[in-house]
Amino acid sequence: MLSLTCKTAIKAVIYLSSKSVNGEKVGLKEIAENINASEHTVGKTLQTLVRHGIINSLKGPTGGFYISEAQQNQPISNIVETIEGKEIFKECGLGLSKCSAQHPCPIHNEYKVARELIEQLFREKKVKDLCDPVTNGLAYLVG
C-alpha cells in the first residue's frame, strides 16, 4: 500500500523526532545512515516534508532538520497523505481506476476493510507515539 518513499518519510520523521526531543538538529547524511536509505531519496523526501510543514529545516553551520513539539503531535496520516496524496486511503487494492462497490475488483470488499483499518491506525497514531518505542529501545527503524 505504501511506497518505499513514504516508508522512508515515516522513518525519517520518527528519527528526527527522537533527536528533536533533546533540541538536536540533524543532517541529511545522519538521517539516511540511521534509517538505511539513500541520501538522494531522503533529501528529496525531506524537502517535500519541509514544504508541507511536516518538519522544519535550518540552513547554516548549526542547521539541519528538526521537528517541533507541535509537529510531534501530528498524525502519521499527514506524512502519508503528503507523500502519497489524499486519495491513498480510497484506492483500489489492485490499482484499478474504476473499482467501486458497484464495479468491484476481485479483492474489493476485503481490501476495503484492511485499508480502513490502516487509515484508522495512521490517523490515530501521532509521530511521538511511534518515536517513544524507538527511543526506549522497544522498536527499531532498521532491520
C-alpha positions in Angstrom: 0.0 0.0 0.0 2.8 2.5 0.9 5.6 3.3 -1.5 9.2 3.0 -0.4 9.4 6.8 -0.4 6.5 7.0 2.0 8.0 4.4 4.3 11.3 6.3 4.2 9.5 9.6 5.1 7.8 8.0 8.1 11.1 6.5 9.3 12.9 9.9 8.8 10.3 11.8 10.8 10.4 9.3 13.6 14.2 9.5 13.7 14.0 13.3 13.7 11.5 13.2 16.5 13.9 11.1 18.6 16.7 13.6 18.1 14.5 16.7 18.5 13.4 15.7 22.0 16.9 16.9 23.0 16.8 20.0 20.8 19.1 18.5 18.2 19.1 19.4 14.5 20.1 16.5 12.2 21.9 16.5 8.9 20.8 14.6 5.8 23.7 12.1 5.9 23.0 11.1 9.5 19.3 10.6 8.8 20.0 8.5 5.7 22.5 6.3 7.6 20.3 5.7 10.6 17.2 4.7 8.6 19.3 2.7 6.0 18.1 4.8 3.0 19.9 6.6 0.2 20.8 10.2 0.8 19.2 11.2 -2.5 15.8 9.7 -1.6 15.9 11.1 1.9 16.9 14.5 0.7 14.1 14.8 -1.8 11.6 13.4 0.7 12.7 15.8 3.5 12.4 18.8 1.1 8.8 17.8 0.4 8.0 17.4 4.1 9.5 20.8 4.9 7.4 22.5 2.1 4.3 21.0 3.7 5.2 21.9 7.3 5.6 18.4 8.5 9.1 19.1 9.6 11.5 22.1 9.7 14.9 22.9 8.4 17.5 25.5 9.2 20.4 26.4 6.9 23.9 27.2 8.1 26.6 25.7 10.3 24.2 25.0 13.2 21.4 24.0 10.9 19.8 20.7 10.0 16.4 19.1 10.1 14.2 19.1 13.2 10.6 18.7 14.3 8.8 20.9 16.8 6.7 19.6 19.7 3.5 20.6 17.9 4.7 18.7 14.8 5.4 15.6 17.0 1.7 15.6 17.9 0.5 15.4 14.3 -0.9 12.1 13.0 1.2 9.8 10.8 -1.6 10.3 8.1 -0.2 13.8 7.5 3.1 12.2 6.3 1.3 9.5 4.3 -1.0 12.0 2.5 1.8 14.4 1.8 3.9 11.8 0.1 1.2 9.5 -1.5 -1.6 12.0 -2.0 -5.0 12.4 -0.3 -6.6 9.5 -2.3 -4.3 6.9 -0.8 -7.0 5.6 1.6 -9.5 5.3 -1.2 -7.5 3.5 -3.8 -8.2 0.0 -5.2 -6.1 -2.8 -3.9 -5.3 -3.9 -7.4 -4.8 -0.3 -8.7 -7.9 -0.3 -10.9 -9.2 3.2 -11.7 -12.8 2.3 -11.8 -13.1 0.0 -8.8 -16.2 0.7 -6.7 -18.9 -1.0 -4.7 -21.0 -1.1 -7.9 -18.0 -2.3 -10.1 -15.6 -4.1 -7.6 -12.3 -5.7 -8.3 -11.8 -9.3 -7.0 -10.5 -8.2 -3.6 -12.6 -5.1 -3.2 -14.5 -6.0 -0.1 -11.6 -7.5 1.8 -9.2 -4.7 0.8 -11.7 -2.0 1.8 -11.7 -3.4 5.4 -7.9 -3.6 5.6 -7.5 -0.1 4.0 -9.9 1.4 6.6 -8.0 -0.3 9.5 -4.7 1.1 8.2 -6.2 4.6 7.7 -7.6 4.5 11.3 -4.1 3.5 12.6 -2.4 6.3 10.7 -5.0 8.9 11.8 -4.8 7.8 15.5 -1.1 7.3 15.9 0.9 10.5 16.3 4.6 11.0 15.4 5.5 10.9 19.1 3.6 7.6 19.6 5.9 5.9 17.1 9.0 7.7 18.4 8.7 6.7 22.1 9.2 2.9 21.5 12.2 3.6 19.2 13.8 6.0 21.8 13.2 3.4 24.6 14.7 0.6 22.5 11.5 -1.3 22.2 11.2 -0.8 18.4 13.7 -0.2 15.6 13.9 1.8 12.3 16.3 -0.6 10.6 16.1 -4.3 10.2 
